[in-house]
Amino acid sequence: MMQSSPPYSQTVPLLDGWVPWVLWPAVTMAVGWGLRGYIGGGPFGAMIAGALVALALCMLLGYRGETAAVVAAFGAVGVGFGGDMTYGQTIGLLGGSDTLAWGLTGLTLKGAVWGLLGGAVLGVGLRVKELNRQEVFWMLALFLLGVFAGIAIINEPKLIYFSDPVNKPRAESWAGLLFGALFLLAYVKVSVPSMFGVVGRFALYGLAAGGIGFGGGALWMVLSSRVDTLAWLPYWKFMEFSFGFCFGAGLGLCAWHLRRGLPHYAPLVDPHAQAKSAGLAAGAVLVGVFLLWPLLVVGIANVLREAPLPWLVTPLGRTLLGYTGLGCVLLGLARSSPTLAWQIAATVTFIATTIDLRADLFPGSGAAVTVTLWGFVLLLGVVAAVLVLQRQRRAGERLVPLFVSLLWALMAVAYLRGISTSPAWNASSGAEAFQQIRAELIVHGIFTLLAILSTWGALWFHETAKNRA
């Protein structure tokens, strides 16, 4: 049921000082990024950091309910896009003196692209309800066209290549995401110039924060190859925590600068009418993401293998069948339904980590074990979806419970993985166990500290909001 009142009112942020706006998102995204590299890789893992930092920004901006749902989904998917890039072999370039500069250049560029696109999509999420469905469609279509062009022109022919060209060369996509981000920004600039101030600012801050965070964080890996006595330290995780901290700080600083001008939208749908189909919607998005989309991709991929014109078909398949295609579908769904937006931001993010956990703990299991484990994942999916639906009904009151629940549910998966895969179980003595798990102890110590700080920030903000109400 559409409302006749203006579509939004100005937000009234509760905090004016820049410190909490920078530090809370920075800490939150640091723990989210650490979790991404620990319990969920790829684009779905990157959604962890995007969802958490978007929720933190929504609380700082005074967003609730439907608006926060859409922003959280756009933040999750937007940051998730960058997870499609490969950078493991680029980090490998840091080990050689003759390839060090090229490796640092590649990582800085990839981090900047990650921040540019993630920031731009998050910025769109903050203003997306000013776009009708047709405008959203054309914006995403142009984004996909840019992704295709970048992959076809630069990535597939390896015109500029930051991985190992000899030993199992990886298919890169940084140029595709760069072109996609630029095409998206161009669409907003030309078609919806009133939005460009927000979208462009978040893209610019993300570009700077992502480049500094990823390129600067890579120095941990340079250090690891040059300090033999401390080679056991978890330098990879130090890099991830550093990247997340810088990325989150940049987004928080941007939100602080724009805090007085961002709109808070009134509901566009009748929440009572929507609640009637909430359960069906939640189930549909989970089945679609984790079952129907993979089946569709496998079926189409089998057909495309025999198709002519590989120079056209390969980048087209990577664009439409990869996470960029799925991500655009999810963004369209999030714009149309707050219920779906909450499920995309929270449930999809969480369930993806449990699927990765199953693969980590029981690789190559027999049929009976596989069926049992997938049944357990299905059960977790149902429970998570129901809990998110319950939190959604109260999201108009406050976001803190949803934020804290998601954060610590993800932390629980991390603890379970750490305990289950610990090499200490095979150690013959306490001293040997400590030698084997000391790096893990540092990682989990940092995880716990960051999660506690992020939770403390959310609770402190909640108390501030309650006292000023």
Disulfide bonds with the S-S distance in Angstrom:
none
